[in-house]
Amino acid sequence: MKPTSLRFIVALCAGASALGAAPLTETTPVYAKAEVSAPVIASLKAGTEAVLAPEVAPAGWTAVTLAGPHEVYAANKDVNKALEVRPGSPYLTEAKAGAPVFAIAEKGDKTDITDYRGKWTKFRLTKPVVGYIKTTAKIEAKAAPVASAPVKDAPTPAPAATIVPRGTAAPVGDGASSALPRLFQGKLASTYNPLRPRRPYDYQLNDDAGARYAYVDVSKLLATEQISKYIDRTVVVYGTAQAVPGTKDMVVMAESLQLR
């Protein structure tokens, strides 16, 4: 048996004897690393049965799997024209600089845009993420039986250590739209300026700093809709986002528009 395989079995058995099917007795923070100084990325409520992760954790810690989906944020600068977070960029727990890093984006992550907040984009991330909890008296003092695993180089983990399969996201090319309509908030502005070339769309959404983060296509709205009454006002647009072909811009295909 390889040394790494032996450590794997020992870690799983130790974690299973501590956790097993026993629920947590109180709300427990989940840390990004096995350090009390690490950011807290989630919280498991009392009564939750933690799902073990096949990670070797230091003494006093247990690695757990957060199955998801997760609500996370990414800076707009880290979102490419396919409306995906660039691999290596951080997913944050809040829409602000310095917020705790929930996870790092990887190629193939399954994400859906759910909102825009100025310079930030909110995503629903569907993939398992590993976190760490302190192994203390917060776990009820009862051990679940550990199923014996065959001694192999690639051991079969105990049932309690089930790993949720990673989702795969289909690639989105230029001009392709995101899967579902979403809500987009910002200040609606006209793109018309007699001193510069016409923009690809007549309207755009600006963030709190007055910078455009998306064009707005209003062609699907009723002809009787008076768009002018929304200009320079904060609005909520319901529609589907898609990339503008040949550019780094995106456009929201508006299905409804209302004042915030």
Kinemage of the C-alpha trace (Angstrom):
@kinemage 1
@onewidth
@group {chain A} dominant
@subgroup {mainchain}
@vectorlist {calphas} color= white
{ca met a 1} P 0.000 0.000 0.000
{ca lys a 2} L 1.275 3.467 -0.840
{ca pro a 3} L 1.885 5.857 2.098
{ca thr a 4} L -0.569 8.400 0.652
{ca ser a 5} L -3.272 5.741 0.464
{ca leu a 6} L -2.713 4.804 4.110
{ca arg a 7} L -2.967 8.438 5.215
{ca phe a 8} L -6.167 8.758 3.208
{ca ile a 9} L -7.813 5.831 5.042
{ca val a 10} L -6.585 7.000 8.444
{ca ala a 11} L -7.972 10.494 7.840
{ca leu a 12} L -11.347 9.184 6.734
{ca cys a 13} L -11.663 6.773 9.636
{ca ala a 14} L -10.656 9.411 12.173
{ca gly a 15} L -13.137 11.877 10.725
{ca ala a 16} L -15.900 9.313 10.520
{ca ser a 17} L -15.436 8.264 14.141
{ca ala a 18} L -15.717 11.895 15.219
{ca leu a 19} L -18.576 12.870 12.922
{ca gly a 20} L -20.216 9.825 11.375
{ca ala a 21} L -23.923 10.445 11.177
{ca ala a 22} L -23.958 12.498 14.374
{ca pro a 23} L -25.417 16.003 13.908
{ca leu a 24} L -23.724 19.148 15.129
{ca thr a 25} L -25.009 20.295 18.501
{ca glu a 26} L -24.663 24.006 17.752
{ca thr a 27} L -24.165 26.365 14.851
{ca thr a 28} L -20.606 25.828 13.641
{ca pro a 29} L -18.449 28.112 11.479
{ca val a 30} L -16.722 26.653 8.442
{ca tyr a 31} L -13.257 28.085 7.748
{ca ala a 32} L -11.516 28.402 4.399
{ca lys a 33} L -8.407 26.815 5.946
{ca ala a 34} L -7.730 24.769 9.061
{ca glu a 35} L -6.800 27.922 10.971
{ca val a 36} L -8.904 30.009 13.366
{ca ser a 37} L -7.505 33.129 11.689
{ca ala a 38} L -8.808 31.993 8.277
{ca pro a 39} L -11.974 33.564 6.822
{ca val a 40} L -15.302 32.000 7.733
{ca ile a 41} L -16.924 30.981 4.442
{ca ala a 42} L -20.091 29.312 5.714
{ca ser a 43} L -21.991 28.264 8.812
{ca leu a 44} L -23.526 24.871 9.543
{ca lys a 45} L -26.664 25.031 11.651
{ca ala a 46} L -27.226 22.925 14.732
{ca gly a 47} L -28.611 19.546 13.722
{ca thr a 48} L -26.749 19.494 10.404
{ca glu a 49} L -25.032 16.244 9.516
{ca ala a 50} L -21.673 17.358 8.142
{ca val a 51} L -20.456 15.623 4.963
{ca leu a 52} L -16.825 14.584 5.252
{ca ala a 53} L -14.281 15.567 2.603
{ca pro a 54} L -11.339 13.309 1.648
{ca glu a 55} L -8.790 15.854 2.858
{ca val a 56} L -6.116 15.262 5.481
{ca ala a 57} L -6.863 17.866 8.173
{ca pro a 58} L -4.552 18.841 11.064
{ca ala a 59} L -5.306 17.586 14.552
{ca gly a 60} L -8.376 19.268 16.005
{ca trp a 61} L -9.915 19.940 12.587
{ca thr a 62} L -12.244 18.087 10.230
{ca ala a 63} L -12.538 18.714 6.497
{ca val a 64} L -16.136 18.936 5.280
{ca thr a 65} L -17.765 19.265 1.887
{ca leu a 66} L -20.122 22.162 1.208
{ca ala a 67} L -22.200 20.742 -1.627
{ca gly a 68} L -23.859 23.948 -2.828
{ca pro a 69} L -25.211 25.694 -4.695
{ca his a 70} L -23.435 28.717 -3.231
{ca glu a 71} L -24.177 32.432 -3.600
{ca val a 72} L -20.872 34.157 -4.404
{ca tyr a 73} L -19.587 37.379 -5.943
{ca ala a 74} L -16.893 38.205 -8.471
{ca ala a 75} L -15.477 41.542 -9.566
{ca asn a 76} L -16.733 42.550 -13.025
{ca lys a 77} L -13.119 42.815 -14.195
{ca asp a 78} L -12.750 39.090 -13.499
{ca val a 79} L -15.766 38.159 -15.657
{ca asn a 80} L -14.963 37.460 -19.303
{ca lys a 81} L -17.133 38.192 -22.317
{ca ala a 82} L -18.596 34.686 -22.081
{ca leu a 83} L -20.007 35.785 -18.692
{ca glu a 84} L -17.785 33.321 -16.829
{ca val a 85} L -15.338 34.032 -14.006
{ca arg a 86} L -11.771 33.752 -15.246
{ca pro a 87} L -9.927 30.730 -13.795
{ca gly a 88} L -7.730 31.751 -10.881
{ca ser a 89} L -10.000 34.639 -9.855
{ca pro a 90} L -11.588 34.662 -6.399
{ca tyr a 91} L -15.207 33.993 -5.579
{ca leu a 92} L -16.055 36.274 -2.640
{ca thr a 93} L -18.666 35.934 0.080
{ca glu a 94} L -19.704 39.604 -0.241
{ca ala a 95} L -19.832 42.262 -2.951
{ca lys a 96} L -16.960 44.341 -1.641
{ca ala a 97} L -13.198 44.525 -1.810
{ca gly a 98} L -11.517 42.620 0.991
{ca ala a 99} L -14.443 40.230 1.500
{ca pro a 100} L -13.527 36.639 2.471
{ca val a 101} L -12.542 34.414 -0.440
{ca phe a 102} L -15.017 31.550 -0.674
{ca ala a 103} L -13.185 29.636 -3.398
{ca ile a 104} L -10.995 30.109 -6.455
{ca ala a 105} L -12.543 29.879 -9.918
{ca glu a 106} L -11.566 26.867 -11.998
{ca lys a 107} L -12.132 26.049 -15.644
{ca gly a 108} L -15.431 24.229 -16.035
{ca asp a 109} L -17.128 25.715 -12.959
{ca lys a 110} L -20.924 25.709 -13.275
{ca thr a 111} L -22.109 29.259 -12.578
{ca asp a 112} L -25.275 31.249 -13.238
{ca ile a 113} L -25.516 35.020 -12.981
{ca thr a 114} L -28.232 36.055 -10.524
{ca asp a 115} L -27.628 39.780 -10.034
{ca tyr a 116} L -25.382 42.759 -10.727
{ca arg a 117} L -24.294 45.166 -8.003
{ca gly a 118} L -22.239 47.986 -9.467
{ca lys a 119} L -18.718 46.662 -9.954
{ca trp a 120} L -19.717 43.183 -8.774
{ca thr a 121} L -21.544 40.247 -10.323
{ca lys a 122} L -23.447 37.758 -8.186
{ca phe a 123} L -23.278 34.099 -9.185
{ca arg a 124} L -24.882 30.846 -8.154
{ca leu a 125} L -21.912 28.474 -7.994
{ca thr a 126} L -22.782 24.781 -8.266
{ca lys a 127} L -19.827 22.699 -7.175
{ca pro a 128} L -18.590 21.152 -3.930
{ca val a 129} L -16.196 23.290 -1.890
{ca val a 130} L -14.042 21.999 0.954
{ca gly a 131} L -13.989 23.845 4.276
{ca tyr a 132} L -12.802 23.078 7.793
{ca ile a 133} L -14.524 22.955 11.166
{ca lys a 134} L -13.070 22.648 14.629
{ca thr a 135} L -13.496 19.087 15.955
{ca thr a 136} L -14.725 19.817 19.470
{ca ala a 137} L -17.605 18.942 21.792
{ca lys a 138} L -19.923 20.628 19.272
{ca ile a 139} L -20.361 17.162 17.780
{ca glu a 140} L -22.602 14.778 19.705
{ca ala a 141} L -20.623 12.076 21.501
{ca lys a 142} L -21.729 9.106 19.435
{ca ala a 143} L -19.711 7.428 16.747
{ca ala a 144} L -21.145 5.912 13.619
{ca pro a 145} L -19.814 2.529 12.565
{ca val a 146} L -17.104 2.786 9.937
{ca ala a 147} L -17.389 0.461 6.988
{ca ser a 148} L -14.192 -1.435 6.365
{ca ala a 149} L -12.451 -0.509 3.128
{ca pro a 150} L -10.391 -2.935 1.060
{ca val a 151} L -6.664 -2.363 1.219
{ca lys a 152} L -5.904 -0.989 -2.215
{ca asp a 153} L -3.866 1.820 -3.708
{ca ala a 154} L -7.125 3.555 -4.524
{ca pro a 155} L -9.324 2.778 -1.492
{ca thr a 156} L -13.084 3.002 -1.474
{ca pro a 157} L -14.016 5.769 0.999
{ca ala a 158} L -16.493 5.195 3.783
{ca pro a 159} L -20.111 6.088 2.918
{ca ala a 160} L -20.007 9.190 5.124
{ca ala a 161} L -17.349 10.692 2.872
{ca thr a 162} L -19.549 11.002 -0.220
{ca ile a 163} L -18.291 13.596 -2.683
{ca val a 164} L -20.821 15.497 -4.716
{ca pro a 165} L -19.810 15.316 -8.414
{ca arg a 166} L -18.397 18.507 -9.880
{ca gly a 167} L -20.711 20.209 -12.350
{ca thr a 168} L -19.570 21.107 -15.836
{ca ala a 169} L -20.543 24.290 -17.590
{ca ala a 170} L -21.176 24.415 -21.316
{ca pro a 171} L -18.980 27.027 -23.069
{ca val a 172} L -20.669 30.262 -24.067
{ca gly a 173} L -19.398 31.909 -27.235
{ca asp a 174} L -19.723 35.438 -28.569
{ca gly a 175} L -23.343 36.500 -28.697
{ca ala a 176} L -24.578 33.534 -26.691
{ca ser a 177} L -26.923 34.281 -23.827
{ca ser a 178} L -26.878 33.210 -20.210
{ca ala a 179} L -29.265 30.386 -19.360
{ca leu a 180} L -32.108 32.239 -17.637
{ca pro a 181} L -33.465 35.790 -17.352
{ca arg a 182} L -32.137 37.680 -14.321
{ca leu a 183} L -32.602 40.990 -12.530
{ca phe a 184} L -30.118 43.766 -13.282
{ca gln a 185} L -29.991 47.010 -11.316
{ca gly a 186} L -28.337 50.274 -12.255
{ca lys a 187} L -28.920 53.781 -13.535
{ca leu a 188} L -30.364 53.820 -17.041
{ca ala a 189} L -28.618 56.220 -19.428
{ca ser a 190} L -28.861 57.083 -23.100
{ca thr a 191} L -25.822 56.296 -25.226
{ca tyr a 192} L -26.612 59.027 -27.757
{ca asn a 193} L -23.944 61.676 -28.165
{ca pro a 194} L -23.746 63.797 -31.342
{ca leu a 195} L -19.980 64.153 -30.897
{ca arg a 196} L -19.138 60.445 -31.056
{ca pro a 197} L -20.066 57.405 -33.163
{ca arg a 198} L -23.321 55.695 -32.379
{ca arg a 199} L -23.103 52.878 -29.867
{ca pro a 200} L -24.420 49.376 -30.687
{ca tyr a 201} L -27.423 50.006 -28.397
{ca asp a 202} L -29.277 53.190 -27.473
{ca tyr a 203} L -29.298 52.579 -23.716
{ca gln a 204} L -26.959 51.338 -21.038
{ca leu a 205} L -26.872 50.533 -17.316
{ca asn a 206} L -24.338 52.439 -15.212
{ca asp a 207} L -22.923 51.426 -11.843
{ca asp a 208} L -22.715 53.650 -8.760
{ca ala a 209} L -19.563 55.300 -10.129
{ca gly a 210} L -21.349 56.253 -13.377
{ca ala a 211} L -19.481 53.692 -15.498
{ca arg a 212} L -21.318 51.466 -17.963
{ca tyr a 213} L -21.400 47.794 -17.073
{ca ala a 214} L -23.958 46.649 -19.662
{ca tyr a 215} L -25.918 47.863 -22.661
{ca val a 216} L -29.704 47.442 -22.658
{ca asp a 217} L -31.682 46.217 -25.666
{ca val a 218} L -35.280 47.475 -25.289
{ca ser a 219} L -36.582 46.065 -28.573
{ca lys a 220} L -38.685 43.432 -26.749
{ca leu a 221} L -40.528 46.016 -24.648
{ca leu a 222} L -43.946 47.277 -25.663
{ca ala a 223} L -43.870 50.105 -28.173
{ca thr a 224} L -46.006 52.153 -25.776
{ca glu a 225} L -43.336 51.979 -23.055
{ca gln a 226} L -41.962 55.492 -22.510
{ca ile a 227} L -38.287 54.793 -22.025
{ca ser a 228} L -37.499 58.462 -21.543
{ca lys a 229} L -39.127 58.482 -18.088
{ca tyr a 230} L -36.502 56.011 -16.859
{ca ile a 231} L -33.442 57.942 -18.064
{ca asp a 232} L -30.986 58.921 -15.289
{ca arg a 233} L -32.995 56.945 -12.747
{ca thr a 234} L -32.185 53.722 -10.904
{ca val a 235} L -34.059 50.863 -12.516
{ca val a 236} L -34.379 47.105 -12.329
{ca val a 237} L -34.229 45.353 -15.691
{ca tyr a 238} L -35.481 41.795 -16.050
{ca gly a 239} L -33.867 40.030 -18.970
{ca thr a 240} L -31.153 37.800 -20.361
{ca ala a 241} L -27.507 38.881 -20.530
{ca gln a 242} L -25.341 38.046 -23.491
{ca ala a 243} L -21.976 39.080 -24.890
{ca val a 244} L -21.781 41.710 -27.629
{ca pro a 245} L -19.981 39.949 -30.534
{ca gly a 246} L -16.458 41.168 -31.169
{ca thr a 247} L -16.263 43.218 -27.957
{ca lys a 248} L -15.747 42.796 -24.227
{ca asp a 249} L -19.173 44.332 -23.555
{ca met a 250} L -22.415 42.642 -22.635
{ca val a 251} L -26.035 43.533 -23.291
{ca val a 252} L -29.210 42.786 -21.329
{ca met a 253} L -32.125 41.797 -23.549
{ca ala a 254} L -34.813 43.548 -21.510
{ca glu a 255} L -38.164 41.824 -21.010
{ca ser a 256} L -39.422 44.285 -18.407
{ca leu a 257} L -38.251 47.543 -16.872
{ca gln a 258} L -39.271 49.227 -13.654
{ca leu a 259} L -38.085 51.951 -11.290
{ca arg a 260} L -36.200 50.890 -8.232
